[in-house]
Amino acid sequence: MVPVFFVSYSGLFGIVVACVMFGFVLGMQDSIYPAAVCELVPLGRRGTAYGVFYVVLGFGTFVSGVVFGYFLEKDFSMAVLVVFTLLLQIGAILALSHSRKTIF
């Protein structure tokens, strides 16, 4: 959410700050996600799990870009963006807690 704020309200400086922040977050996530997949999946299924994970991650990144681009294009308020993001995060947490109990 912070990068959206910088891009929306701070001009070129905001875009640069948003890009740097995105790089930091991506670097942190890219080192943590494979470890999480390794923890959740048995050894014999890890290759498939990594493949499925990165396909879903790529598709989700595409869809989120389209959705947030639409929100910004239609001038939705920052509060709507924050609430939408929080609801998606809560849904993801619930899905992960459920999948850990049932799939593996």
N, C-alpha and C positions, 0 to 999 in steps of 0.2 A: 504494500500500500504506500509506503514512503516514496518509492520511485514515481508513482503516479502523481503524488503531490508535487515533487520537484519538477517533473515534466510539465505539469499543468500550470504552475504558478511562478516559475523562476527562469524562463527563457533558456538560453544556451547553457548557462552555468548549471541550471537545474538538470538539463539533459546529461551533461557530463557527470554530475553527482549521481544521477540515477543509473548511468552505465557502470560507474565504479561500484556502486552498491550492488547492482545485479551481478557483477563479476565476483564480488566477495561471497554473496549468497550462493551462487552457482558453484563456486569452489568448495564451499563448506558442504553443500548438499551432495555434490558429486563424490566426495570422499566418504560420506556417511551412508548413503543409500546402498551401495554394494555390500557394506558390512551388515546392514539390516536385513537384506535379502539372504545373506549367508546365514544369519542367525535364525531366520524363519523357515528355511527350506532344507530338507534333507539333502545329503551329499549327491545322491543319484539324480536329483531333479534340479540342481542349481543352474545348469546351462539353460534349460527351458525357462526357469524362473527369471533369469537375467534377461532373456529374450523377450518374454512377455512383459516384464517390468519396463524395459526401455521402449517397447512399442506403445504401451499405455501411457508412459511419461511423454513421449513425443506427441501422441494424439491429444493428450490433455493440455499440453503446452499450446498446440495449435488452436484447440477449442477455446481455451482461456484467452488467448490473444484476440480471437474473433469477438468473444463476448465482451471483454473489457474495452475493446476498440469501439464496439457498438455503444456501450454505456458512455464512453467519453464523447463519441460523436453526437449523441443525443443529449448531451449536457446533464446527465444524471448527477445528483449531488454526491459529494464525498461520503456522506453518511450512508447512502444507498450502496456505494462500492464497499464500504467497510462492513456493513451488515451482510451483504452477499458473500464476501470473503469469509467472514466468521461462520456463516451457515455452512459453507462448503468445507471448511476446516473441521467443524463439528461432525459433519457427515463422514468425512474421511477417517476421523478418529474412531467413530462408531463402526465403520466398515472394517477397519484394521483390527479392532478388538474382536469383532465377530469372526473374521476370517482366520485369525490365529487359533480360535477355538475349534473351527469346523473343518478347514481345508487340510491342515497339516497335522 
